[in-house]
């Protein structure tokens, strides 16, 4: 299948994302603020008790070192180097160790530093994966136990502080478990949200791809009647340079009028309209967005010729069944009448008046048979096999096969003009028109096959022009009706079948009123909408 490929977005696996690095930056900021606070209080001499009660010098040195580590950690978090997991494990472990030393310098568990350790364990566990969170809790519990034992050797702590240390260790593990579980759920929610966003983006891309390739025109109009979206089919059908952002009235006043009419009375959802600039008949329909017209309206445009083609297929299927039965019932008695007339005409003693009557019988039997053949041909008509044809090459081959080729001229304004039509059916249509032109123009008939492009729509067309007397205006409006003819021997189905074949090929056939000549115009389908072509 031809067409542009669709590239889908995907969620990278196991790669740190912005929503992972951002909390790590918050932790780095918290660490920097905390270290700055400790260093400021210590070196300004206004540190409240119990900060540094046990060892003021150790507290001051470690506070200064903590500030340096916090500054380095902040730069590393901004630069995202080294990797996320390395920074998380390293920074959290350093936080636990330094805060434990500061706790030791301040007199142990009773100093209240245990709460800062809980915050450090919670922050690291919230962002960690796997069992690392319990490693943070174990490290914090171990450092608390070690510094309590060191303080006990100097009789700085009572025995009851061991119990508080144990309770603090349990708090570390409980905090790690809860934070890790919460972090997992948050990551799952973020992953689902990101995957949903990617899926929505991919779906929007697919929808846009489908809408752009639709044969039906689609426009999205907002509450102020501005065009917010339009696909390529709508641009081709409207025959104007429609771009998102412009007012609908600027591109099609008739469509704007029908939209206003629909807003007043929504009992009808579809209307017929014509687009003179594009030489096409359209079916336009509307649908509200969000249930209210003020939210916007989706406008659908259908080429009436394509819908007519589908209706014709249904009609011809029914006509085929009907004509097959009628033809069988009519042909048998018709054959008997024709055979009897031929036998009667062979009688040697037949008078001249009777011979004339037999001629009338035979000629009318032949005419009725031609009508039956034409109707059967119409009902048995095969679906068109669309091809891209070089119009000049096709016309040259067509004229070569004509008996009166010297009476036919080819006039193409440009070379390389391509049309879309069933090759055999195009020969039938143009052949019928040329045959009619040669018949009605007389002995000095001059036929011109003139190919051009419509400057407004870009649609190619072929004019079949003769130098005959032209059509009577009273006959012009009936020439495409079945069984209408101005010749006694005609069936009246030639132009009707020609137009039916054009409609089946998404083209149109019309008589163009010009003084002093007869001109029929065959307008081919828009080359931008020739999607199903061999």
Secondary structure, 3 states (H helix, E strand, C coil): CCCCCCCCCCCCCCCCCHHHHHHHHHHHHHHHHHHHHHHHHHHCCCCCCCCCCCCHHHHHHHHHHHHHHHHHHHHHHHHCCCCHHHHHHHHHHHHHHHHHHHHHHHCCHHHCCHHHHHHHHHHHHHHCCCCHHHHHHHHHHHHHHHHHHHHHHCCCCCCHHHHHHHHHHHHHHHHHHHHHHHHHHHHHHHHHHHHHHHHHHHHHHHHHHHHHHCCCEEEEECCCCEEEEECHHHHHHHCCCCCCCCEHHHHCHHHHHHHHHHHHCCCCCEEEEEEHHHCEEEEEEEEEECCEEEEEEEEEEEEHHHHHHHHHHHHHHHHHHHHHHHHHHHHHHHHHHHHHHHHHHCCCCCCHHHHHHHHHHHHHHHHHHHHHHHHHHHHCCCCCCEEEEEHHHHHHHHHHCCCCHHHEEEEECCCCCEEEEEHHHHHHHHHHHHHHHHHHHCCCCCEEEEEEECCCCCCEEEEEEECCCCCCHHHHCCCCCCCCCCCCCCCCCHHHHHHHHHHHCCCEEEEECCCCCEEEEEECCCHHHCCCCC
